[in-house]
Amino acid sequence: MQIPQGNQRELDGIALFGPVSLASPQAHHFQDKLDITWIPLEQEGEVKIYLSTTNKIKEGGKDEYQPLGTFPLKDKHAVVSVKEWPSSFYKLVLEGPHNTVNRWVIVK
């Protein structure tokens, strides 16, 4: 079943069947940066990380995502600057070769 990209980015969880590239995303905010980690279930491939500071989909709208970069899947970790996007809320999407996972960060 094909799911539109905007909706797919909202899904949380790992598929029960088929290949899975990464799981368990975590993120922590510090000094205008996000420290992002994941568990790689494969050693080959890359992780594309995207960021949104809105939750418009909650009211039927569309969230705009900014690409933060592409990182080796096996590195398990990325630190990215969010200085350009100051916010108290960040939605992260990590897209691997076989699956996509997400994480929200609330800045206190």
N, CA, C and O of each residue as an XYZ file, in Angstrom:
432
protein
N       0.837     -1.168      0.000
C       0.000      0.000      0.000
C       0.889      1.242      0.000
O       1.808      1.357      0.811
N       0.614      2.151     -0.900
C       1.369      3.398     -0.987
C       0.746      4.441     -0.056
O      -0.466      4.658     -0.081
N       1.575      5.079      0.756
C       1.135      6.115      1.682
C       1.790      7.420      1.256
O       3.001      7.447      1.036
N       1.022      8.508      1.134
C       1.626      9.794      0.756
C       2.743     10.180      1.728
O       2.663      9.903      2.925
N       3.776     10.817      1.199
C       4.960     11.137      1.998
C       4.614     11.936      3.257
O       5.153     11.646      4.326
N       3.740     12.923      3.160
C       3.365     13.725      4.320
C       2.775     12.887      5.437
O       3.059     13.120      6.611
N       1.947     11.905      5.071
C       1.360     11.010      6.066
C       2.373      9.990      6.572
O       2.369      9.632      7.750
N       3.233      9.528      5.683
C       4.244      8.542      6.072
C       5.176      9.108      7.132
O       5.619      8.383      8.023
N       5.473     10.386      7.040
C       6.366     11.012      8.015
C       5.737     11.097      9.397
O       6.442     11.305     10.384
N       4.428     10.939      9.481
C       3.724     10.979     10.760
C       3.632      9.609     11.423
O       3.362      9.523     12.621
N       3.850      8.552     10.672
C       3.736      7.206     11.218
C       4.855      6.933     12.207
O       5.989      7.374     12.019
N       4.529      6.213     13.245
C       5.516      5.880     14.258
C       5.525      4.368     14.430
O       4.472      3.756     14.607
N       6.678      3.777     14.378
C       6.783      2.335     14.544
C       7.593      1.700     13.433
O       8.016      2.365     12.487
N       7.796      0.422     13.563
C       8.606     -0.343     12.625
C       7.725     -1.424     12.006
O       6.910     -2.038     12.695
N       7.889     -1.652     10.716
C       7.110     -2.672     10.014
C       7.386     -4.060     10.589
O       8.504     -4.368     11.000
N       6.362     -4.873     10.609
C       6.522     -6.248     11.091
C       7.135     -7.150     10.032
O       7.782     -8.144     10.362
N       6.938     -6.814      8.766
C       7.445     -7.627      7.670
C       8.320     -6.780      6.760
O       8.093     -5.579      6.609
N       9.311     -7.405      6.161
C      10.173     -6.705      5.228
C      11.419     -6.153      5.893
O      11.551     -6.207      7.116
N      12.324     -5.629      5.100
C      13.592     -5.117      5.632
C      13.402     -3.820      6.418
O      12.530     -3.010      6.105
N      14.227     -3.642      7.435
C      14.230     -2.448      8.273
C      15.673     -1.960      8.380
O      16.576     -2.740      8.683
N      15.884     -0.681      8.132
C      17.231     -0.112      8.144
C      17.636      0.474      9.490
O      18.786      0.340      9.909
N      16.680      1.130     10.176
C      17.016      1.785     11.433
C      15.811      1.810     12.357
O      14.666      1.695     11.917
N      16.093      1.964     13.658
C      15.038      1.971     14.675
C      15.461      2.853     15.837
O      16.599      3.318     15.900
N      14.540      3.076     16.746
C      14.777      3.768     18.020
C      15.458      5.130     17.886
O      16.513      5.349     18.479
N      14.873      6.042     17.120
C      15.480      7.369     17.031
C      15.368      8.109     18.360
O      14.356      8.011     19.054
N      16.400      8.836     18.699
C      16.430      9.677     19.895
C      17.008     11.024     19.479
O      17.794     11.104     18.535
N      16.617     12.081     20.184
C      17.167     13.404     19.879
C      17.146     14.264     21.129
O      16.212     14.211     21.930
N      18.197     15.056     21.277
C      18.336     15.959     22.420
C      18.804     17.316     21.912
O      19.684     17.406     21.055
N      18.206     18.363     22.453
C      18.551     19.731     22.065
C      19.602     20.289     23.022
O      19.488     20.146     24.240
N      20.618     20.922     22.459
C      21.626     21.612     23.268
C      22.295     22.681     22.410
O      22.643     22.423     21.258
N      22.472     23.855     22.952
C      23.218     24.948     22.316
C      22.901     25.127     20.824
O      23.811     25.128     19.996
N      21.631     25.276     20.483
C      21.189     25.465     19.095
C      21.540     24.289     18.179
O      21.702     24.461     16.972
N      21.653     23.099     18.761
C      21.948     21.888     17.985
C      21.031     20.763     18.432
O      20.471     20.791     19.528
N      20.890     19.772     17.562
C      20.197     18.539     17.916
C      21.193     17.397     17.814
O      21.867     17.226     16.798
N      21.271     16.635     18.869
C      22.091     15.419     18.902
C      21.132     14.266     18.622
O      20.284     13.943     19.454
N      21.267     13.653     17.459
C      20.328     12.641     16.980
C      21.023     11.284     16.922
O      22.120     11.165     16.376
N      20.383     10.269     17.484
C      20.930      8.910     17.438
C      19.867      7.945     16.918
O      18.672      8.241     16.941
N      20.326      6.794     16.452
C      19.450      5.724     15.974
C      20.186      4.409     16.101
O      21.407      4.379     16.253
N      19.443      3.329     16.038
C      20.042      1.994     16.025
C      20.008      1.500     14.582
O      18.928      1.320     14.019
N      21.174      1.280     13.975
C      21.190      0.759     12.602
C      20.957     -0.756     12.618
O      21.578     -1.481     13.396
N      20.077     -1.210     11.772
C      19.830     -2.642     11.640
C      20.496     -3.183     10.384
O      20.380     -4.365     10.061
N      21.191     -2.304      9.687
C      22.022     -2.633      8.534
C      23.269     -1.753      8.634
O      23.236     -0.710      9.287
N      24.332     -2.149      8.013
C      25.552     -1.344      8.041
C      25.749     -0.532      6.765
O      26.531      0.419      6.755
N      25.065     -0.886      5.711
C      25.186     -0.176      4.434
C      24.048      0.826      4.290
O      22.956      0.621      4.819
N      24.310      1.891      3.582
C      23.271      2.868      3.296
C      23.429      4.151      4.079
O      24.370      4.325      4.854
N      22.483      5.043      3.855
C      22.530      6.360      4.463
C      21.201      6.697      5.130
O      20.165      6.104      4.829
N      21.257      7.655      6.035
C      20.079      8.181      6.713
C      19.922      9.633      6.282
O      20.846     10.433      6.433
N      18.757      9.974      5.750
C      18.444     11.361      5.426
C      17.617     11.899      6.586
O      16.647     11.269      7.008
N      17.999     13.056      7.096
C      17.303     13.642      8.242
C      16.617     14.927      7.804
O      17.211     15.786      7.153
N      15.332     15.032      8.187
C      14.506     16.190      7.855
C      13.932     16.788      9.134
O      13.765     16.092     10.136
N      13.628     18.096      9.089
C      13.160     18.835     10.263
C      11.947     19.694      9.920
O      11.895     20.326      8.865
N      10.975     19.705     10.827
C       9.855     20.641     10.750
C       9.667     21.256     12.132
O       9.888     20.595     13.147
N       9.260     22.520     12.166
C       8.986     23.184     13.450
C       7.487     23.428     13.619
O       7.072     24.205     14.479
N       6.677     22.756     12.790
C       5.228     22.913     12.873
C       4.545     21.558     13.028
O       5.154     20.509     12.818
N       3.286     21.603     13.395
C       2.444     20.405     13.444
C       1.101     20.732     12.795
O       0.043     20.488     13.375
N       1.156     21.285     11.590
C      -0.050     21.679     10.858
C      -0.909     20.484     10.464
O      -2.118     20.623     10.282
N      -0.299     19.321     10.332
C      -1.052     18.133      9.935
C      -2.136     17.804     10.961
O      -3.135     17.161     10.640
N      -1.926     18.249     12.184
C      -2.902     18.034     13.254
C      -4.272     18.624     12.894
O      -5.307     18.071     13.264
N      -4.267     19.752     12.169
C      -5.508     20.395     11.746
C      -5.814     20.145     10.268
O      -6.607     20.868      9.666
N      -5.190     19.130      9.689
C      -5.441     18.803      8.289
C      -4.547     19.536      7.311
O      -4.739     19.433      6.099
N      -3.558     20.285      7.825
C      -2.635     21.020      6.959
C      -1.443     20.166      6.555
O      -1.466     18.938      6.642
N      -0.421     20.848      6.119
C       0.787     20.163      5.648
C       2.009     20.775      6.327
O       2.166     21.996      6.342
N       2.857     19.950      6.877
C       4.110     20.407      7.471
C       5.184     20.500      6.400
O       5.301     19.629      5.538
N       5.961     21.562      6.467
C       7.100     21.728      5.561
C       8.346     21.214      6.272
O       8.617     21.590      7.412
N       9.097     20.359      5.599
C      10.314     19.780      6.175
C      11.547     20.330      5.475
O      11.577     20.484      4.254
N      12.561     20.622      6.279
C      13.850     21.078      5.783
C      14.845     19.923      5.845
O      14.914     19.239      6.866
N      15.612     19.688      4.790
C      16.647     18.645      4.879
C      17.801     19.127      5.763
O      18.306     20.236      5.591
N      18.207     18.285      6.702
C      19.332     18.622      7.583
C      20.625     17.955      7.157
O      21.703     18.344      7.606
N      20.528     16.957      6.299
C      21.733     16.298      5.819
C      21.540     14.807      5.640
O      20.504     14.241      5.989
N      22.566     14.191      5.087
C      22.605     12.747      4.858
C      23.826     12.203      5.586
O      24.921     12.757      5.492
N      23.620     11.106      6.315
C      24.658     10.569      7.183
C      24.761      9.057      6.991
O      23.759      8.408      6.689
N      25.961      8.482      7.161
C      26.098      7.031      7.054
C      25.241      6.325      8.122
O      25.293      6.676      9.301
N      24.478      5.356      7.704
C      23.614      4.590      8.601
C      24.413      3.984      9.744
O      23.964      3.994     10.890
N      25.584      3.460      9.445
C      26.395      2.768     10.448
C      26.954      3.702     11.523
O      27.417      3.226     12.560
N      26.922      5.034     11.299
C      27.472      5.972     12.277
C      26.613      6.099     13.539
O      27.115      6.518     14.581
N      25.345      5.748     13.461
C      24.429      5.735     14.609
C      24.171      7.103     15.220
O      23.512      7.192     16.255
N      24.674      8.181     14.604
C      24.691      9.454     15.314
C      24.907     10.617     14.353
O      25.641     10.502     13.372
N      24.254     11.743     14.652
C      24.500     12.981     13.905
C      24.231     14.159     14.829
O      23.316     14.111     15.652
N      25.012     15.197     14.696
C      24.769     16.452     15.408
C      24.538     17.503     14.327
O      25.378     17.705     13.450
N      23.382     18.170     14.404
C      23.025     19.153     13.387
C      22.639     20.470     14.039
O      22.057     20.488     15.124
N      22.957     21.546     13.388
C      22.605     22.875     13.882
C      21.150     23.191     13.537
O      20.688     22.905     12.432
N      20.438     23.781     14.490
C      19.082     24.264     14.246
C      19.012     25.771     14.515
O      17.939     26.324     14.755
N      20.156     26.407     14.472
C      20.235     27.852     14.722
C      19.347     28.631     13.747
O      18.775     29.661     14.105
N      19.240     28.129     12.511
C      18.389     28.750     11.490
C      16.910     28.631     11.799
O      16.108     29.421     11.300
N      16.537     27.654     12.615
C      15.140     27.362     12.916
C      14.883     27.369     14.425
O      14.562     26.326     14.996
N      15.017     28.520     15.077
C      14.769     28.543     16.518
C      13.312     28.187     16.810
O      12.397     28.725     16.187
N      13.110     27.286     17.750
C      11.763     26.825     18.064
C      11.766     26.124     19.413
O      12.819     25.740     19.922
N      10.597     25.961     19.978
C      10.466     25.160     21.199
C       9.992     23.759     20.870
O       9.775     22.940     21.763
N       9.829     23.483     19.560
C       9.298     22.197     19.099
C       9.965     21.813     17.782
O      10.021     22.615     16.849
N      10.463     20.601     17.713
C      11.072     20.085     16.484
C      10.508     18.709     16.171
O      10.416     17.847     17.045
N      10.135     18.517     14.918
C       9.716     17.215     14.409
C      10.849     16.727     13.517
O      11.230     17.410     12.566
N      11.381     15.569     13.812
C      12.469     14.997     13.017
C      11.986     13.756     12.299
O      11.220     12.964     12.849
N      12.434     13.591     11.078
C      12.170     12.386     10.295
C      13.513     11.836      9.845
O      14.320     12.550      9.248
N      13.747     10.556     10.135
C      14.959      9.867      9.704
C      14.544      8.839      8.668
O      13.787      7.913      8.961
N      15.042      9.008      7.465
C      14.659      8.162      6.343
C      15.837      7.272      5.948
O      16.859      7.763      5.468
N      15.689      5.970      6.151
C      16.714      5.013      5.760
C      16.365      4.374      4.430
O      15.336      4.702      3.839
N      17.206      3.465      3.948
C      16.929      2.808      2.673
C      15.614      2.022      2.660
O      14.964      1.924      1.619
N      15.212      1.452      3.829
C      14.026      0.592      3.843
C      12.890      1.069      4.720
O      11.781      0.545      4.616
N      13.125      2.044      5.580
C      12.043      2.529      6.437
C      12.312      3.947      6.912
O      13.418      4.472      6.787
N      11.266      4.547      7.461
C      11.315      5.910      7.970
C      10.838      5.899      9.416
O       9.845      5.248      9.740
N      11.546      6.620     10.288
C      11.150      6.753     11.689
C      11.133      8.237     12.041
O      11.734      9.058     11.348
N      10.438      8.569     13.128
C      10.371      9.982     13.494
C      10.550     10.158     14.990
O      10.475      9.207     15.768
N      10.792     11.413     15.368
C      10.968     11.766     16.781
C      10.604     13.225     16.948
O      10.931     14.050     16.094
N       9.936     13.550     18.029
C       9.637     14.930     18.368
C      10.554     15.365     19.497
O      10.899     14.572     20.373
N      10.947     16.633     19.469
C      11.764     17.195     20.538
C      11.051     18.440     21.059
O      10.748     19.359     20.298
N      10.788     18.458     22.352
C      10.202     19.622     23.007
C      11.334     20.279     23.809
O      11.930     19.659     24.690
N      11.613     21.544     23.484
C      12.673     22.275     24.154
C      12.082     22.968     25.376
O      11.115     23.722     25.270
N      12.670     22.705     26.528
C      12.147     23.292     27.774
C      12.849     24.582     28.095
O      12.543     25.218     29.104
